[in-house]
């Protein structure tokens, strides 16, 4: 058993108070939403400050604040460094965001690009990958909410998970992307303050020598820089992070929503600001042996260390910080996934003649249904956050090269892109089950790259990028 630092009643009260605030804020922000562009893309004119904040806050997920400590606790120094390489995805996406805005000025989703660039076969393979990843990310975020509440207060996992999901669905439904971006700005300030403060408290409570000695005695493998699994994870997470961002509608929708010339600067700054956060969050986990904390599940180590150091008052602050990180990502993934389902499945496959007014209403219903499905899939808590998250790595890494070559190289064809995504994913899944989670994205990216390069040489296309500007 582990010690709880908040009473279940206090935790529930914090959730309800913050929930009421965010939902009311979302409703206020959404009062000006009159069109599909307003609801899905915040009017397509988001400025630099809000753009950089929403990009960074969305990437500072509950996975950053909880999985980074988990991976450090399991893989040591390379675990935290490897997770920090997720910043590379944001930085590399910066020039792509400008290219996307130029090529598809009226686009809505990443699926719009794949359909127009590669045709229906590649589009459908891409949709399967995107939806599988998005649902997996939503589940991991819902699970993280329940684990956070349980770790800090002992409140039942299912209650915490249900309340947090209801809050995020509520304000996103009422305010759309405008509410998501505005709340992300506030949540970014909370996250930065909390993470820096927690790291300072760890260093203030014990010396580096104490921390090193405790880890050396109890978990010496965490300090081993030649730990094979950790080294593989380092490279695997690099491709996983790039794949997540390059393919996901979360980041494409922001590229469409940001004003002219904003995307490149916003993503570059967001990546640089995000880079140290998982290192700081992961460093906290190394204090667990020195503090004598019994960790029942590796994905609880971050909140448990925080609670041990800070006691009840500090646990309240940590609770709020991690809730902000959780909400800033859950709302973004929910909104982007609802957009993808609305545009690419409902309109693209079921109701191609639907008007924007009809889609405006349908999108809200789809968002509500996604929230309910996520809640159902979070109920069993079948695995840890890290395992669930990295299972999707095989899917997303296979899409890196089709997206990249599709944006810049006219020789990339639809058949080649579909094959690269399909066989890359298959190879990544084999690596996941036969070797380990720390190679899934690496294998998927390698196989996908080989197929793209061979396909462009043997059967090159001749795509005219002006076709992307067509409205249909």
C-alpha positions as CSV (number, residue, x, y, z in Angstrom):
1,X,0.0,0.0,0.0
2,X,1.1,3.6,-0.4
3,X,0.4,6.8,1.5
4,X,-2.2,9.2,0.2
5,X,-1.5,12.9,0.7
6,X,-5.0,14.3,0.0
7,X,-8.3,13.0,1.3
8,X,-10.7,11.6,-1.3
9,X,-13.1,14.4,-0.5
10,X,-10.5,17.2,-1.0
11,X,-9.4,15.7,-4.3
12,X,-13.0,15.5,-5.5
13,X,-13.7,19.1,-4.4
14,X,-10.6,20.3,-6.3
15,X,-11.8,18.5,-9.4
16,X,-15.3,19.9,-9.2
17,X,-14.2,23.5,-8.6
18,X,-11.7,23.5,-11.4
19,X,-14.1,21.6,-13.6
20,X,-16.8,24.2,-13.1
21,X,-14.3,27.0,-13.9
22,X,-13.0,25.4,-17.1
23,X,-16.5,24.5,-18.3
24,X,-17.8,28.0,-17.7
25,X,-14.7,29.5,-19.4
26,X,-15.2,27.2,-22.4
27,X,-18.8,28.2,-22.7
28,X,-17.8,31.9,-22.6
29,X,-15.1,31.4,-25.2
30,X,-17.4,29.5,-27.4
31,X,-20.2,32.0,-27.5
32,X,-18.8,33.5,-30.7
33,X,-18.7,30.1,-32.6
34,X,-21.0,30.5,-35.5
35,X,-19.4,28.4,-38.2
36,X,-17.5,25.2,-38.8
37,X,-14.3,27.2,-39.2
38,X,-14.9,28.9,-35.8
39,X,-15.6,25.6,-34.0
40,X,-12.9,23.4,-35.5
41,X,-10.2,26.0,-36.3
42,X,-10.8,29.0,-34.1
43,X,-11.4,31.2,-37.1
44,X,-8.1,30.3,-38.8
45,X,-6.3,33.4,-37.3
46,X,-4.7,32.4,-34.0
47,X,-1.8,34.7,-33.0
48,X,1.8,33.8,-32.1
49,X,1.5,33.9,-28.2
50,X,-1.6,31.6,-28.1
51,X,-0.1,29.4,-30.9
52,X,3.1,28.7,-29.1
53,X,1.4,28.1,-25.8
54,X,-1.2,25.7,-27.2
55,X,1.5,23.7,-29.1
56,X,3.7,23.4,-26.0
57,X,0.9,22.7,-23.5
58,X,-0.6,20.0,-25.7
59,X,2.8,18.2,-25.9
60,X,3.2,18.6,-22.1
61,X,0.7,15.8,-21.6
62,X,-0.1,13.8,-18.5
63,X,2.2,11.4,-20.3
64,X,5.1,13.9,-19.9
65,X,4.4,14.4,-16.2
66,X,3.7,10.8,-15.4
67,X,5.3,8.6,-18.1
68,X,8.6,10.5,-18.1
69,X,9.1,9.6,-14.4
70,X,7.9,6.1,-15.1
71,X,10.4,5.6,-17.9
72,X,13.2,7.1,-15.8
73,X,12.3,4.7,-13.0
74,X,12.4,1.8,-15.4
75,X,15.2,2.8,-17.8
76,X,17.2,5.3,-15.9
77,X,19.1,8.3,-17.3
78,X,18.4,7.5,-21.0
79,X,14.7,7.2,-20.1
80,X,14.4,10.9,-19.3
81,X,16.7,12.0,-22.1
82,X,14.9,9.8,-24.6
83,X,11.6,11.2,-23.7
84,X,13.0,14.7,-24.0
85,X,13.7,13.9,-27.7
86,X,10.0,14.3,-28.3
87,X,10.9,18.0,-28.7
88,X,12.5,17.2,-32.0
89,X,9.1,16.4,-33.5
90,X,7.8,19.8,-32.6
91,X,10.9,21.5,-34.0
92,X,10.9,19.6,-37.2
93,X,7.2,20.2,-37.7
94,X,7.8,23.9,-37.7
95,X,8.7,24.2,-41.5
96,X,6.0,21.6,-42.3
97,X,3.4,23.8,-40.6
98,X,4.2,26.7,-43.0
99,X,4.2,24.3,-46.0
100,X,0.8,22.9,-45.0
101,X,-0.8,26.3,-44.6
102,X,0.5,27.3,-48.1
103,X,-0.5,24.1,-49.8
104,X,-4.0,23.7,-48.2
105,X,-5.2,27.2,-47.2
106,X,-8.8,25.8,-46.8
107,X,-7.8,22.4,-45.3
108,X,-9.4,21.0,-42.1
109,X,-7.6,17.8,-41.3
110,X,-4.4,15.7,-42.0
111,X,-6.8,13.4,-43.8
112,X,-7.6,16.1,-46.3
113,X,-4.0,16.2,-47.3
114,X,-3.6,12.4,-47.6
115,X,-6.8,12.0,-49.7
116,X,-5.9,14.8,-52.1
117,X,-2.2,13.9,-52.3
118,X,-2.4,10.1,-52.4
119,X,-5.9,9.0,-53.2
120,X,-8.5,6.8,-51.4
121,X,-6.4,3.7,-50.6
122,X,-3.6,5.5,-48.8
123,X,-6.2,7.8,-47.2
124,X,-8.1,4.8,-45.6
125,X,-4.9,3.2,-44.4
126,X,-3.9,6.6,-42.9
127,X,-7.3,7.0,-41.2
128,X,-7.0,3.6,-39.5
129,X,-3.5,4.6,-38.2
130,X,-4.7,8.0,-37.1
131,X,-7.8,6.8,-35.4
132,X,-6.1,3.9,-33.6
133,X,-3.4,6.3,-32.3
134,X,-5.9,9.0,-31.3
135,X,-8.1,6.5,-29.4
136,X,-5.0,5.1,-27.7
137,X,-3.9,8.6,-26.7
138,X,-7.3,9.4,-25.4
139,X,-7.4,6.2,-23.3
140,X,-3.9,6.9,-21.9
141,X,-5.0,10.4,-20.9
142,X,-8.2,9.2,-19.3
143,X,-6.2,6.5,-17.4
144,X,-3.7,9.1,-16.3
145,X,-6.5,11.2,-14.8
146,X,-7.7,8.3,-12.7
147,X,-4.2,7.3,-11.7
148,X,-3.3,10.8,-10.7
149,X,-6.3,11.1,-8.4
150,X,-5.8,7.7,-7.0
151,X,-2.0,8.2,-6.3
152,X,-2.4,11.5,-4.5
153,X,-5.7,10.9,-2.7
154,X,-6.7,7.3,-2.7
155,X,-10.0,8.3,-4.5
156,X,-11.2,5.5,-6.6
157,X,-9.6,5.4,-10.1
158,X,-12.9,5.1,-11.9
159,X,-14.3,8.2,-10.1
160,X,-11.3,10.4,-10.9
161,X,-11.1,9.2,-14.5
162,X,-14.8,9.8,-15.0
163,X,-14.9,13.3,-13.6
164,X,-11.8,14.5,-15.5
165,X,-13.1,13.1,-18.8
166,X,-16.5,14.8,-18.2
167,X,-14.8,18.2,-17.5
168,X,-12.6,18.1,-20.6
169,X,-15.4,16.9,-22.8
170,X,-17.7,19.6,-21.4
171,X,-15.6,22.7,-22.1
172,X,-14.3,21.4,-25.4
173,X,-17.8,20.7,-26.6
174,X,-19.0,24.2,-25.6
175,X,-16.0,26.2,-26.8
176,X,-14.4,24.2,-29.7
177,X,-10.8,24.8,-30.6
178,X,-11.0,28.4,-29.4
179,X,-11.6,27.1,-25.9
180,X,-8.9,24.5,-26.2
181,X,-6.3,27.1,-27.2
182,X,-7.3,29.7,-24.6
183,X,-7.3,27.2,-21.8
184,X,-4.0,25.8,-23.0
185,X,-2.4,29.2,-22.5
186,X,-3.5,29.3,-18.8
187,X,-2.5,25.7,-18.3
188,X,1.0,26.3,-19.8
189,X,1.7,28.9,-17.1
190,X,0.6,26.5,-14.4
191,X,2.6,23.6,-15.8
192,X,5.9,25.6,-16.1
193,X,5.6,27.0,-12.6
194,X,4.8,23.7,-11.0
195,X,7.5,21.6,-12.8
196,X,10.3,24.0,-12.0
197,X,9.1,24.4,-8.4
198,X,9.0,20.6,-7.8
199,X,12.5,20.0,-9.2
200,X,13.8,22.8,-7.0
201,X,12.2,21.1,-3.9
202,X,13.8,17.8,-4.8
203,X,17.3,19.4,-4.9
204,X,16.5,21.5,-1.8
205,X,15.6,18.3,0.2
206,X,18.5,16.2,-0.7
207,X,22.0,16.5,-2.3
208,X,23.0,15.0,-5.6
209,X,25.3,12.8,-3.6
210,X,22.5,11.4,-1.5
211,X,20.3,10.8,-4.5
212,X,23.1,9.1,-6.4
213,X,24.1,6.9,-3.5
214,X,20.5,5.7,-2.9
215,X,20.0,4.9,-6.6
216,X,23.4,3.2,-6.8
217,X,22.6,0.9,-3.9
218,X,18.9,0.1,-4.8
219,X,18.6,0.6,-8.6
220,X,22.1,0.6,-10.0
221,X,20.9,-0.2,-13.5
222,X,19.3,3.2,-13.7
223,X,22.7,4.8,-13.8
224,X,24.1,2.5,-16.5
225,X,24.7,4.5,-19.7
226,X,25.2,1.2,-21.6
227,X,21.8,-0.2,-20.6
228,X,20.9,-1.8,-24.0
229,X,17.1,-1.5,-23.7
230,X,17.5,2.2,-22.6
231,X,19.7,3.0,-25.6
232,X,17.2,1.4,-28.0
233,X,14.4,3.4,-26.3
234,X,16.4,6.6,-26.9
235,X,16.3,6.2,-30.7
236,X,12.9,4.6,-30.7
237,X,11.3,7.6,-28.8
238,X,12.9,10.0,-31.3
239,X,11.0,8.4,-34.2
240,X,7.9,7.9,-32.1
241,X,7.7,11.6,-31.2
242,X,8.3,12.6,-34.8
243,X,5.7,10.2,-36.0
244,X,3.1,11.4,-33.5
245,X,3.4,15.0,-34.6
246,X,3.9,14.5,-38.3
247,X,0.7,12.4,-38.8
248,X,-1.6,13.6,-36.0
249,X,-4.5,15.9,-36.7
250,X,-3.8,17.6,-33.4
251,X,-0.9,19.3,-35.0
252,X,-2.3,19.7,-38.5
253,X,-5.5,21.4,-37.2
254,X,-3.3,24.0,-35.4
255,X,-1.3,24.5,-38.6
256,X,-4.6,25.3,-40.3
257,X,-5.8,27.4,-37.4
258,X,-2.7,29.6,-36.9
259,X,-2.5,32.9,-38.8
260,X,-0.2,33.4,-41.8
261,X,3.5,33.1,-40.9
262,X,2.7,32.0,-37.3
263,X,3.0,28.2,-37.5
264,X,6.8,28.1,-38.1
265,X,7.8,30.4,-35.2
266,X,5.2,28.9,-32.8
267,X,6.2,25.2,-33.3
268,X,9.9,26.1,-33.1
269,X,9.5,28.0,-29.8
270,X,7.2,25.3,-28.4
271,X,9.8,22.6,-29.1
272,X,12.6,24.6,-27.4
273,X,10.4,25.3,-24.3
274,X,9.2,21.7,-24.0
275,X,12.7,20.2,-24.3
276,X,13.7,20.5,-20.6
277,X,10.3,19.6,-19.1
278,X,10.5,15.7,-19.4
279,X,14.1,15.8,-18.1
280,X,13.0,17.7,-15.0
281,X,9.9,15.5,-14.6
282,X,12.0,12.3,-15.0
283,X,14.7,13.5,-12.6
284,X,12.0,13.6,-9.9
285,X,11.6,9.8,-10.2
286,X,15.3,9.2,-9.2
287,X,14.4,10.6,-5.8
288,X,12.1,7.6,-5.0
289,X,14.8,5.3,-3.6
290,X,16.3,8.0,-1.4
291,X,12.9,8.8,0.0
292,X,12.1,5.2,0.7
293,X,8.9,5.2,-1.4
294,X,7.3,1.9,-2.2
295,X,6.1,2.3,-5.8
296,X,3.2,-0.2,-6.5
297,X,3.1,0.7,-10.2
298,X,5.8,2.5,-12.2
299,X,3.4,5.0,-13.7
300,X,2.6,6.3,-10.2
301,X,6.1,7.3,-9.2
302,X,5.9,11.0,-10.2
303,X,2.8,11.9,-8.1
304,X,4.1,9.7,-5.1
305,X,7.5,11.5,-5.0
306,X,5.7,14.9,-5.2
307,X,3.3,14.0,-2.4
308,X,6.1,12.7,-0.2
309,X,8.2,15.9,-0.6
310,X,5.3,18.4,-0.3
311,X,2.8,16.9,2.0
312,X,-0.9,17.8,1.9
313,X,-0.6,21.5,0.9
314,X,2.0,20.8,-1.8
315,X,0.1,17.8,-3.1
316,X,-2.8,20.1,-3.8
317,X,-0.5,22.2,-6.0
318,X,0.9,19.1,-7.8
319,X,-2.6,17.8,-8.3
320,X,-3.5,21.1,-10.0
321,X,-0.3,21.1,-12.2
322,X,-0.8,17.5,-13.4
323,X,-4.5,18.2,-14.0
324,X,-3.6,21.2,-16.1
325,X,-1.1,19.0,-18.1
326,X,-3.8,16.3,-18.5
327,X,-6.5,18.7,-19.6
328,X,-4.3,20.6,-22.0
329,X,-3.8,17.4,-24.0
330,X,-7.1,15.6,-23.6
331,X,-9.1,18.6,-24.9
332,X,-6.7,18.9,-27.9
333,X,-6.8,15.2,-28.8
334,X,-10.6,15.1,-28.4
335,X,-11.2,18.1,-30.6
336,X,-8.7,17.0,-33.3
337,X,-10.1,13.4,-33.4
338,X,-13.7,14.7,-33.6
339,X,-12.7,16.9,-36.5
340,X,-11.1,13.9,-38.2
341,X,-14.1,11.6,-37.7
342,X,-16.5,14.4,-38.8
343,X,-14.6,15.4,-42.0
344,X,-13.0,12.2,-43.1
345,X,-15.4,9.5,-42.0
346,X,-18.8,11.1,-41.6
347,X,-18.5,13.6,-44.5
348,X,-15.9,11.6,-46.5
349,X,-17.6,8.2,-46.4
350,X,-21.1,8.6,-45.1
351,X,-22.6,12.0,-46.1
352,X,-20.4,13.6,-48.8
353,X,-23.0,16.3,-49.5
354,X,-23.3,17.5,-45.9
355,X,-23.3,21.3,-45.5
356,X,-20.9,23.1,-43.2
357,X,-23.9,23.9,-41.0
358,X,-24.9,20.3,-40.7
359,X,-21.2,19.3,-40.0
360,X,-21.1,22.0,-37.3
361,X,-23.9,20.1,-35.4
362,X,-22.7,16.7,-36.3
363,X,-19.2,17.5,-35.0
364,X,-20.5,18.2,-31.5
365,X,-22.4,14.9,-31.4
366,X,-19.3,13.0,-32.6
367,X,-17.2,14.7,-29.9
368,X,-19.7,13.6,-27.2
369,X,-19.7,10.0,-28.5
370,X,-15.8,10.0,-28.5
371,X,-15.8,11.0,-24.9
372,X,-18.2,8.2,-24.0
373,X,-16.2,5.6,-25.9
374,X,-13.0,6.8,-24.3
375,X,-14.7,6.4,-20.9
376,X,-15.8,2.9,-21.6
377,X,-12.3,1.8,-22.8
378,X,-10.7,3.4,-19.7
379,X,-12.8,1.4,-17.3
380,X,-10.7,-1.9,-17.3
381,X,-7.2,-0.2,-16.9
382,X,-5.6,-3.1,-18.8
383,X,-2.0,-1.9,-18.9
384,X,0.4,0.8,-17.8
385,X,0.5,4.2,-19.5
386,X,3.9,3.7,-21.0
387,X,3.0,0.3,-22.5
388,X,-0.2,1.6,-24.0
389,X,1.4,4.7,-25.4
390,X,4.3,3.0,-27.0
391,X,2.2,0.3,-28.6
392,X,0.9,3.0,-30.9
393,X,4.5,3.8,-31.9
394,X,4.4,1.1,-34.6
395,X,1.4,2.9,-36.2
396,X,2.5,6.5,-36.1
397,X,6.2,6.1,-37.1
398,X,5.1,4.3,-40.3
399,X,3.4,7.6,-41.4
400,X,6.5,9.9,-41.1
401,X,7.9,9.4,-44.5
402,X,4.7,9.3,-46.5
403,X,3.8,12.7,-44.9
404,X,7.3,14.2,-45.4
405,X,7.8,13.0,-49.0
406,X,4.2,13.8,-49.8
407,X,4.6,17.4,-48.8
408,X,7.8,18.0,-50.8
409,X,8.5,15.3,-53.4
410,X,6.2,14.9,-56.4
411,X,7.6,11.3,-57.1
412,X,5.8,9.8,-54.0
413,X,2.7,7.9,-55.2
414,X,-0.4,6.7,-53.5
415,X,0.4,3.0,-53.8
416,X,3.9,3.5,-52.4
417,X,2.6,5.5,-49.5
418,X,-0.1,3.0,-48.6
419,X,2.4,0.1,-48.7
420,X,4.9,2.1,-46.6
421,X,2.3,2.7,-43.9
422,X,0.8,-0.8,-43.9
423,X,4.0,-2.8,-43.9
424,X,5.8,-0.3,-41.7
425,X,3.1,-0.7,-39.1
426,X,3.1,-4.5,-39.4
427,X,6.9,-4.6,-38.9
428,X,6.7,-2.3,-35.9
429,X,4.1,-4.5,-34.3
430,X,6.2,-7.5,-34.8
431,X,9.1,-5.7,-33.2
432,X,6.9,-4.7,-30.3
433,X,5.8,-8.2,-29.5
434,X,9.0,-10.1,-30.3
435,X,11.6,-7.7,-28.9
436,X,10.0,-4.9,-26.8
437,X,8.1,-1.6,-26.8
438,X,11.4,0.3,-27.1
439,X,11.9,-0.8,-30.8
440,X,8.4,-0.6,-32.3
441,X,8.6,2.9,-33.7
442,X,12.2,2.4,-34.8
443,X,11.4,-0.7,-36.8
444,X,8.2,0.9,-38.3
445,X,10.1,4.0,-39.4
446,X,12.9,2.0,-41.0
447,X,10.7,-0.3,-43.0
448,X,8.5,2.6,-44.1
449,X,11.5,4.6,-45.3
450,X,12.9,1.7,-47.3
451,X,9.5,1.2,-49.1
452,X,9.1,4.9,-49.9
453,X,12.6,5.2,-51.3
454,X,12.3,2.0,-53.4
455,X,8.8,2.9,-54.6
456,X,9.8,6.4,-55.7
457,X,12.7,4.9,-57.7
458,X,10.9,2.0,-59.3
459,X,7.6,3.7,-60.0
460,X,7.9,7.5,-59.5
461,X,4.8,9.7,-59.6
462,X,4.5,13.2,-61.0
463,X,2.2,15.0,-58.7
464,X,1.2,18.6,-59.3
465,X,1.0,20.3,-55.9
466,X,-1.5,22.9,-57.3
467,X,-4.1,20.1,-57.0
468,X,-4.0,20.5,-53.2
469,X,-5.6,23.9,-53.4
470,X,-8.8,22.5,-55.0
471,X,-11.7,22.7,-52.6
472,X,-13.2,19.2,-53.2
